[in-house]
Amino acid sequence: MGTGDPVGIAVTHAIAAGMGGMRTAGDLVARMQMTQGMKIREAKKYVAEKLGISIQEIADPVRMNELRADLNIGTVTQVPEAAKGIETKIRISELLGIKINGVDRFKQRAGLKL
Amino acid sequence: MGDGAFVEMTESELRRDLEEGTRQAAQRARVAPLSEGELNHLFDIYLIPAKFVGVELGKEIVLSLDGGTVKPKNIGVHLGRTQTVQLFERMLGYDTMELGHVDYSWKQVKPIISWEQHDLEQILLVTTIPLFYGAMPNLGLYTQPDGPVPNPADLIPQGKIAESRTAMEEAIEHAVRDMVFCASKLYESGADGINLDTTGGAGDHDFLAALKVTEILKKKYPEMCIEMGMAGEFVLGTHGEVAYQGVRLAGLYPHEQVKLAEKAGVTIFGPAITTNSSKSHAWNLSRVATFVKACVQNASIPVHVNLGMGVGAAPMVNNGPSDATSRSAKALVEICRLDGL
């Protein structure tokens, strides 16, 4: 990424090439790159296996929105009484079997079991 | 064009520029030029009669940003940083986001670190996508009159090369200390990753400082994610003699830079290839793809290429045309097998 006006760069990239973040499984794939150093194919494969769906489906916003709601790991549209923010990340950490720095720090500060 | 101007080209002009772009990059970096098939793919991307193009289904990649929460300020929108992260998460579908200080240099972050930690901790409570904290090494800020060491830009014209090098080496020590201090604090607040952005902007000593910081941080926090974004396609030899693990840094191209980044412990590497504003977009894109393809082939860590104003074949203009930038994204993802932008 780089600078420039948001429509010319940030919006363009999101539509032209991005995974879709919380609309799909983009944040989950990003976490595998960030915590395990996985290349894109390996990261997608790992996430797809953990979710029990195909690699194609993890970038499908309709399929992923349903699955994210079922797993309660946060959907891009707000749903009352569903997990949000740090609550979703605690679930994502368990789902993917990875350590999330912010989750561990939150648990330490809240006096919860790590 | 590389400056964003709209031009019409014949098919033979387009093919000529694609061939010249890859040849120029291959000669400079001593890497393989794009193959005939890859040039044909680029050619086909330009022939798509659409104002906007995208990668093939299934080839989507991860997005990371530099200067994430600074983006609204660039367009004069006064928005809180929590809301900015939420907008990127929920309105733009971003895979990751970054918190950054408007001055975007680690030296400037140090005096306000506790406020940055406070904001970071609050944002982490209400968002889901991974959150980086990013800033630049910006070793220029350590030189007089803004910083403590003599300014090489004053010393070099006077022929004081040795004194200039000594000043740069002192600047490295200051910068490393500041970056390790700030990154440690932010990681302990819960940051998902640290972005050392525009690395090498002041030259080879700037790159060395970032490599040293990475090494120190990874020893201190082995699980820390560090993204290193570069400033240009080759490392400027401002110092000329500094080396990392026996490799002289001046003049290194992306496929060589990434190997040193890996040795230092970088998690995600971001090559930056400068756009030539007086050449066509096709010339630039073919050239960028050549550098980046070699970098990705040589990398065992994820590569997120810098594709923003003036780099990565994005036109050197503030409000870049999406027909050009979306073609850059599609071409680089599909030809270079990128892991992200």
HADDOCK unambig.tbl for C-alpha pairs under 7 A between the chains (distance, minus, plus):
assign (segid A and resid 1 and name CA) (segid B and resid 64 and name CA) 6.25 0.50 0.50
assign (segid A and resid 1 and name CA) (segid B and resid 65 and name CA) 5.01 0.50 0.50
assign (segid A and resid 1 and name CA) (segid B and resid 66 and name CA) 6.29 0.50 0.50
assign (segid A and resid 1 and name CA) (segid B and resid 305 and name CA) 6.86 0.50 0.50
assign (segid A and resid 1 and name CA) (segid B and resid 306 and name CA) 4.62 0.50 0.50
assign (segid A and resid 1 and name CA) (segid B and resid 307 and name CA) 4.81 0.50 0.50
assign (segid A and resid 1 and name CA) (segid B and resid 308 and name CA) 5.49 0.50 0.50
assign (segid A and resid 1 and name CA) (segid B and resid 341 and name CA) 5.24 0.50 0.50
assign (segid A and resid 2 and name CA) (segid B and resid 65 and name CA) 6.68 0.50 0.50
assign (segid A and resid 2 and name CA) (segid B and resid 66 and name CA) 5.96 0.50 0.50
assign (segid A and resid 2 and name CA) (segid B and resid 306 and name CA) 5.61 0.50 0.50
assign (segid A and resid 2 and name CA) (segid B and resid 307 and name CA) 5.43 0.50 0.50
assign (segid A and resid 2 and name CA) (segid B and resid 308 and name CA) 3.60 0.50 0.50
assign (segid A and resid 2 and name CA) (segid B and resid 309 and name CA) 6.27 0.50 0.50
assign (segid A and resid 3 and name CA) (segid B and resid 308 and name CA) 4.91 0.50 0.50
assign (segid A and resid 3 and name CA) (segid B and resid 309 and name CA) 5.33 0.50 0.50
assign (segid A and resid 4 and name CA) (segid B and resid 308 and name CA) 6.14 0.50 0.50
assign (segid A and resid 4 and name CA) (segid B and resid 309 and name CA) 4.98 0.50 0.50
assign (segid A and resid 4 and name CA) (segid B and resid 318 and name CA) 4.93 0.50 0.50
assign (segid A and resid 4 and name CA) (segid B and resid 319 and name CA) 6.26 0.50 0.50
assign (segid A and resid 5 and name CA) (segid B and resid 75 and name CA) 6.87 0.50 0.50
assign (segid A and resid 5 and name CA) (segid B and resid 318 and name CA) 5.95 0.50 0.50
assign (segid A and resid 5 and name CA) (segid B and resid 319 and name CA) 5.38 0.50 0.50
assign (segid A and resid 6 and name CA) (segid B and resid 71 and name CA) 6.94 0.50 0.50
assign (segid A and resid 8 and name CA) (segid B and resid 319 and name CA) 5.64 0.50 0.50
assign (segid A and resid 8 and name CA) (segid B and resid 320 and name CA) 4.94 0.50 0.50
assign (segid A and resid 8 and name CA) (segid B and resid 321 and name CA) 6.06 0.50 0.50
assign (segid A and resid 8 and name CA) (segid B and resid 322 and name CA) 5.56 0.50 0.50
assign (segid A and resid 9 and name CA) (segid B and resid 308 and name CA) 6.16 0.50 0.50
assign (segid A and resid 11 and name CA) (segid B and resid 92 and name CA) 6.57 0.50 0.50
assign (segid A and resid 12 and name CA) (segid B and resid 322 and name CA) 6.22 0.50 0.50
assign (segid A and resid 12 and name CA) (segid B and resid 326 and name CA) 6.14 0.50 0.50
assign (segid A and resid 13 and name CA) (segid B and resid 326 and name CA) 6.83 0.50 0.50
assign (segid A and resid 13 and name CA) (segid B and resid 329 and name CA) 6.85 0.50 0.50
assign (segid A and resid 14 and name CA) (segid B and resid 92 and name CA) 6.59 0.50 0.50
assign (segid A and resid 14 and name CA) (segid B and resid 93 and name CA) 6.61 0.50 0.50
assign (segid A and resid 14 and name CA) (segid B and resid 94 and name CA) 6.55 0.50 0.50
assign (segid A and resid 16 and name CA) (segid B and resid 53 and name CA) 6.31 0.50 0.50
assign (segid A and resid 16 and name CA) (segid B and resid 54 and name CA) 3.98 0.50 0.50
assign (segid A and resid 16 and name CA) (segid B and resid 55 and name CA) 6.07 0.50 0.50
assign (segid A and resid 16 and name CA) (segid B and resid 326 and name CA) 5.80 0.50 0.50
assign (segid A and resid 16 and name CA) (segid B and resid 329 and name CA) 6.82 0.50 0.50
assign (segid A and resid 16 and name CA) (segid B and resid 330 and name CA) 6.86 0.50 0.50
assign (segid A and resid 17 and name CA) (segid B and resid 54 and name CA) 5.98 0.50 0.50
assign (segid A and resid 17 and name CA) (segid B and resid 55 and name CA) 5.54 0.50 0.50
assign (segid A and resid 17 and name CA) (segid B and resid 60 and name CA) 5.12 0.50 0.50
assign (segid A and resid 17 and name CA) (segid B and resid 61 and name CA) 6.02 0.50 0.50
assign (segid A and resid 17 and name CA) (segid B and resid 329 and name CA) 6.46 0.50 0.50
assign (segid A and resid 17 and name CA) (segid B and resid 330 and name CA) 6.68 0.50 0.50
assign (segid A and resid 18 and name CA) (segid B and resid 60 and name CA) 5.44 0.50 0.50
assign (segid A and resid 18 and name CA) (segid B and resid 61 and name CA) 5.23 0.50 0.50
assign (segid A and resid 18 and name CA) (segid B and resid 62 and name CA) 5.70 0.50 0.50
assign (segid A and resid 18 and name CA) (segid B and resid 63 and name CA) 5.83 0.50 0.50
assign (segid A and resid 19 and name CA) (segid B and resid 60 and name CA) 5.03 0.50 0.50
assign (segid A and resid 19 and name CA) (segid B and resid 61 and name CA) 5.45 0.50 0.50
assign (segid A and resid 19 and name CA) (segid B and resid 62 and name CA) 5.82 0.50 0.50
assign (segid A and resid 19 and name CA) (segid B and resid 95 and name CA) 6.80 0.50 0.50
assign (segid A and resid 20 and name CA) (segid B and resid 93 and name CA) 4.61 0.50 0.50
assign (segid A and resid 20 and name CA) (segid B and resid 94 and name CA) 5.92 0.50 0.50
assign (segid A and resid 20 and name CA) (segid B and resid 95 and name CA) 6.24 0.50 0.50
assign (segid A and resid 21 and name CA) (segid B and resid 89 and name CA) 6.81 0.50 0.50
assign (segid A and resid 21 and name CA) (segid B and resid 93 and name CA) 4.72 0.50 0.50
assign (segid A and resid 21 and name CA) (segid B and resid 94 and name CA) 4.67 0.50 0.50
assign (segid A and resid 21 and name CA) (segid B and resid 95 and name CA) 3.77 0.50 0.50
assign (segid A and resid 22 and name CA) (segid B and resid 89 and name CA) 6.86 0.50 0.50
assign (segid A and resid 22 and name CA) (segid B and resid 93 and name CA) 6.25 0.50 0.50
assign (segid A and resid 23 and name CA) (segid B and resid 93 and name CA) 6.11 0.50 0.50
assign (segid A and resid 26 and name CA) (segid B and resid 62 and name CA) 6.47 0.50 0.50
assign (segid A and resid 26 and name CA) (segid B and resid 95 and name CA) 4.88 0.50 0.50
assign (segid A and resid 27 and name CA) (segid B and resid 95 and name CA) 4.54 0.50 0.50
assign (segid A and resid 27 and name CA) (segid B and resid 96 and name CA) 6.32 0.50 0.50
assign (segid A and resid 27 and name CA) (segid B and resid 129 and name CA) 5.25 0.50 0.50
assign (segid A and resid 27 and name CA) (segid B and resid 130 and name CA) 6.60 0.50 0.50
assign (segid A and resid 30 and name CA) (segid B and resid 62 and name CA) 5.97 0.50 0.50
assign (segid A and resid 30 and name CA) (segid B and resid 95 and name CA) 6.37 0.50 0.50
assign (segid A and resid 30 and name CA) (segid B and resid 96 and name CA) 6.93 0.50 0.50
assign (segid A and resid 31 and name CA) (segid B and resid 130 and name CA) 6.73 0.50 0.50
assign (segid A and resid 33 and name CA) (segid B and resid 302 and name CA) 6.80 0.50 0.50
assign (segid A and resid 34 and name CA) (segid B and resid 225 and name CA) 5.47 0.50 0.50
assign (segid A and resid 34 and name CA) (segid B and resid 267 and name CA) 6.63 0.50 0.50
assign (segid A and resid 35 and name CA) (segid B and resid 223 and name CA) 6.89 0.50 0.50
assign (segid A and resid 35 and name CA) (segid B and resid 225 and name CA) 6.31 0.50 0.50
assign (segid A and resid 37 and name CA) (segid B and resid 267 and name CA) 5.65 0.50 0.50
assign (segid A and resid 37 and name CA) (segid B and resid 301 and name CA) 5.91 0.50 0.50
assign (segid A and resid 37 and name CA) (segid B and resid 302 and name CA) 6.51 0.50 0.50
assign (segid A and resid 38 and name CA) (segid B and resid 301 and name CA) 6.90 0.50 0.50
assign (segid A and resid 38 and name CA) (segid B and resid 302 and name CA) 6.52 0.50 0.50
assign (segid A and resid 39 and name CA) (segid B and resid 301 and name CA) 6.41 0.50 0.50
assign (segid A and resid 39 and name CA) (segid B and resid 302 and name CA) 4.90 0.50 0.50
assign (segid A and resid 39 and name CA) (segid B and resid 339 and name CA) 6.00 0.50 0.50
assign (segid A and resid 40 and name CA) (segid B and resid 61 and name CA) 6.92 0.50 0.50
assign (segid A and resid 40 and name CA) (segid B and resid 339 and name CA) 4.83 0.50 0.50
assign (segid A and resid 56 and name CA) (segid B and resid 58 and name CA) 5.43 0.50 0.50
assign (segid A and resid 76 and name CA) (segid B and resid 90 and name CA) 5.43 0.50 0.50
assign (segid A and resid 84 and name CA) (segid B and resid 126 and name CA) 6.74 0.50 0.50
assign (segid A and resid 85 and name CA) (segid B and resid 125 and name CA) 5.38 0.50 0.50
assign (segid A and resid 85 and name CA) (segid B and resid 126 and name CA) 3.98 0.50 0.50
assign (segid A and resid 85 and name CA) (segid B and resid 127 and name CA) 4.19 0.50 0.50
assign (segid A and resid 85 and name CA) (segid B and resid 128 and name CA) 4.97 0.50 0.50
assign (segid A and resid 86 and name CA) (segid B and resid 124 and name CA) 6.70 0.50 0.50
assign (segid A and resid 86 and name CA) (segid B and resid 125 and name CA) 4.88 0.50 0.50
assign (segid A and resid 86 and name CA) (segid B and resid 126 and name CA) 6.22 0.50 0.50
assign (segid A and resid 86 and name CA) (segid B and resid 127 and name CA) 6.73 0.50 0.50
assign (segid A and resid 86 and name CA) (segid B and resid 128 and name CA) 6.69 0.50 0.50
assign (segid A and resid 88 and name CA) (segid B and resid 128 and name CA) 6.39 0.50 0.50
assign (segid A and resid 89 and name CA) (segid B and resid 128 and name CA) 6.06 0.50 0.50
assign (segid A and resid 101 and name CA) (segid B and resid 190 and name CA) 5.26 0.50 0.50
assign (segid A and resid 101 and name CA) (segid B and resid 191 and name CA) 6.67 0.50 0.50
assign (segid A and resid 101 and name CA) (segid B and resid 192 and name CA) 5.92 0.50 0.50
assign (segid A and resid 102 and name CA) (segid B and resid 124 and name CA) 6.86 0.50 0.50
assign (segid A and resid 102 and name CA) (segid B and resid 190 and name CA) 3.90 0.50 0.50
assign (segid A and resid 102 and name CA) (segid B and resid 191 and name CA) 6.20 0.50 0.50
assign (segid A and resid 102 and name CA) (segid B and resid 192 and name CA) 6.66 0.50 0.50
assign (segid A and resid 105 and name CA) (segid B and resid 190 and name CA) 5.92 0.50 0.50
